[in-house]
Amino acid sequence: MLAEYLQFFSEEHFISFHIDAKNTIIGYHDISHGTLNASLVHPREVFKAALLTNAYGIIVAHNHPAGSLDPSREDLETTTQLIKAGALLGVNVIDHLIVSSNGMRSLRERYPELWDKSV
């Protein structure tokens, strides 16, 4: 997957993939480039490009340069905020991936309850 290249960055990057109704990637946006352990993310920036590409949904991803695949409290809060914003805008947040040199983790698989309470 395209998100795997994130493992090579020494600072956090937050990206989004724009998905059409057939689950095909129709766009990509590099949202934020942060520091060794943080990257600022605001829903406005995440959804701006997705709306311009007429995306049905998005998959967001960010890297953990230190190698951990465990989400921080901020990662989970950001995911919840994006899911709620996406529901209001009609752009589904399909998943949030954490990428590191140790692999990739899907927050939707690990924390499905975040999506259950999104409405």
C-alpha positions in Angstrom: 0.0 0.0 0.0 1.1 3.6 -0.6 1.1 4.4 3.1 4.0 2.1 3.7 6.5 4.7 2.5 5.8 6.6 5.7 8.0 4.2 7.6 11.1 5.9 6.1 10.5 9.4 7.5 12.3 10.6 10.6 9.5 13.1 11.5 5.8 12.5 11.7 3.7 12.9 8.5 -0.1 12.8 8.3 -1.6 12.0 4.9 -5.0 11.2 3.5 -6.1 9.0 0.6 -9.3 10.0 -1.2 -11.5 7.1 -2.1 -14.4 6.9 -4.5 -17.6 4.9 -4.0 -15.9 1.8 -5.6 -13.0 2.0 -3.0 -10.5 3.2 -5.6 -8.0 5.8 -4.6 -8.7 9.0 -6.6 -6.4 11.4 -4.7 -3.8 11.9 -2.1 -2.9 14.8 0.2 0.1 15.4 2.5 -1.7 17.1 5.3 0.9 17.7 7.9 4.7 17.4 8.5 5.6 17.5 12.1 8.4 16.8 14.5 9.9 13.6 15.9 6.8 12.8 17.9 3.9 15.1 16.9 2.1 16.4 13.8 -0.7 18.9 14.0 -3.9 17.9 12.3 -7.1 19.9 11.9 -10.3 18.5 10.3 -10.5 21.5 8.0 -7.2 20.6 6.4 -8.0 16.9 6.2 -11.3 17.3 4.4 -10.5 20.3 2.2 -8.7 18.3 -0.5 -11.2 15.4 -0.1 -14.1 17.7 -0.8 -12.3 19.1 -3.9 -11.8 15.7 -5.3 -15.4 14.7 -4.6 -14.3 11.8 -2.4 -16.8 9.3 -1.0 -14.4 8.5 1.8 -10.9 8.9 3.1 -8.2 6.7 4.7 -5.8 8.7 6.9 -2.4 7.5 7.9 0.5 8.8 9.9 3.9 7.4 11.0 5.5 6.9 14.3 9.3 7.4 13.7 10.2 5.7 17.0 8.7 2.4 15.8 5.7 2.0 18.0 2.4 0.9 16.4 0.4 1.8 19.5 -1.8 4.9 19.1 -1.4 7.8 21.5 -4.3 9.3 23.3 -4.1 12.2 20.8 -4.2 9.7 17.9 -7.5 8.3 19.2 -8.9 11.7 19.9 -8.0 12.9 16.4 -9.5 9.8 14.9 -12.8 10.4 16.8 -12.8 14.0 15.8 -12.3 13.2 12.1 -15.0 10.5 12.1 -17.5 13.0 13.5 -16.5 15.7 11.1 -16.6 13.3 8.2 -20.1 12.2 9.2 -21.3 15.8 9.1 -19.6 16.4 5.7 -20.7 13.2 4.1 -17.2 11.9 3.7 -16.6 8.6 5.5 -13.4 8.0 7.4 -12.8 4.5 6.4 -9.7 3.9 8.5 -6.7 5.5 10.3 -3.4 3.7 9.8 -0.3 4.0 12.0 2.9 3.1 10.1 6.3 2.5 11.5 9.4 0.5 10.7 7.7 -2.4 12.6 4.7 -2.6 10.3 1.3 -1.0 10.0 -1.8 -1.0 12.3 -5.4 -0.3 11.4 -7.2 1.7 14.1 -10.5 0.5 12.6 -9.5 -3.1 13.2 -8.1 -2.4 16.7 -10.7 0.1 17.9 -13.9 -0.5 16.0 -15.9 1.2 18.8 -14.6 4.6 17.6 -16.6 4.1 14.4 -19.7 2.6 16.3 -20.3 5.8 18.2 -19.6 8.3 15.4 -23.2 9.4 14.9 
